[in-house]
């Protein structure tokens, strides 16, 4: 699916606002609830959720702002989904421990957006 720059940045801004409100990475289900409330129903388990987050990460990475989808995690594991790590490898990111990589990337993205 194709997303416009405006669509991607609007969802990114929703994630930033939720992050500020919660003081932590947000859950896929929380993002889903807000998107639905704004008229864009997208179930957190829909295959379109990782597609959307991947598109945001690619857009943000191209603008030197990191893999932004790291700000959204699974409620149970508190870690980004497998697609995040697959994309990281496709983007040439090297890491041994996925959890450590995600924590470092979240710190980087948080610092870029003033969320620390």
C-alpha positions in Angstrom: 0.0 0.0 0.0 1.2 3.5 -0.8 1.2 6.2 1.9 1.6 9.9 1.4 4.2 11.8 3.3 1.4 13.6 5.0 -0.2 10.3 6.1 3.0 9.0 7.5 3.8 12.1 9.3 0.3 12.3 10.8 0.6 8.8 12.2 4.1 9.6 13.4 2.7 12.7 15.2 0.0 10.5 16.9 2.7 8.2 18.1 4.8 11.1 19.5 1.7 12.5 21.3 0.9 9.1 22.8 4.5 8.6 23.8 4.5 12.0 25.6 1.2 11.1 27.3 2.3 7.6 28.4 5.9 8.3 29.1 6.9 5.1 27.4 6.8 3.2 24.1 3.2 2.7 23.1 1.4 -0.6 22.4 0.1 -1.6 19.0 -3.3 -1.7 20.5 -3.1 1.8 21.8 -2.1 3.1 18.4 -5.0 1.2 16.9 -7.5 2.7 19.3 -6.4 6.3 18.5 -6.4 5.6 14.8 -9.9 4.2 15.0 -11.1 7.2 17.1 -9.7 9.5 14.3 -11.7 7.6 11.7 -9.0 5.2 10.4 -9.9 1.8 11.7 -6.8 -0.4 11.8 -6.8 -3.4 14.0 -3.5 -3.9 15.9 -3.2 -7.4 14.5 -3.9 -6.5 10.9 -1.1 -7.1 8.4 -1.5 -3.4 7.5 -0.2 -2.3 10.9 3.3 -3.5 10.3 3.2 -2.2 6.7 2.3 1.3 8.0 5.0 1.2 10.7 7.5 0.0 8.2 6.6 2.8 5.8 7.0 5.3 8.7 10.4 3.9 9.6 11.7 4.0 6.0 10.5 7.6 5.7 12.1 8.7 9.0 15.3 6.8 8.3 15.6 8.5 4.9 15.4 11.8 6.8 18.1 10.7 9.3 15.6 10.4 12.2 16.0 6.7 12.9 13.7 3.7 12.7 10.6 5.4 14.2 8.5 2.3 14.5 10.7 1.3 17.5 8.4 3.5 19.5 5.5 1.0 19.1 5.8 -2.4 20.9 3.9 -5.5 21.8 2.1 -5.2 25.1 3.2 -8.6 26.4 6.9 -8.5 25.3 7.4 -4.7 25.3 9.5 -5.2 22.2 8.9 -4.3 18.6 7.6 -7.0 16.2 9.8 -9.2 14.1 9.2 -6.9 11.1 11.1 -4.1 12.8 14.2 -6.3 13.1 13.9 -7.6 9.5 13.7 -4.0 8.2 16.7 -3.0 10.3 18.7 -5.7 8.6 17.4 -4.7 5.2 18.5 -1.1 6.0 22.0 -2.4 6.8 21.8 -2.2 10.5 24.1 -4.6 12.3 23.2 -6.1 15.7 23.8 -9.2 17.7 21.1 -8.8 20.3 17.7 -7.6 19.0 16.5 -6.3 22.4 19.6 -4.2 23.0 19.4 -2.9 19.4 15.8 -1.9 20.0 16.6 -0.2 23.3 19.4 1.8 21.7 17.3 2.8 18.7 14.5 3.9 20.9 16.9 6.1 22.9 18.2 7.6 19.6 14.7 8.3 18.2 13.6 9.7 21.6 16.5 12.1 21.7 15.9 13.2 18.1 12.2 14.0 19.0 12.9 15.4 22.4 11.1 12.6 24.2 13.8 11.9 26.8 
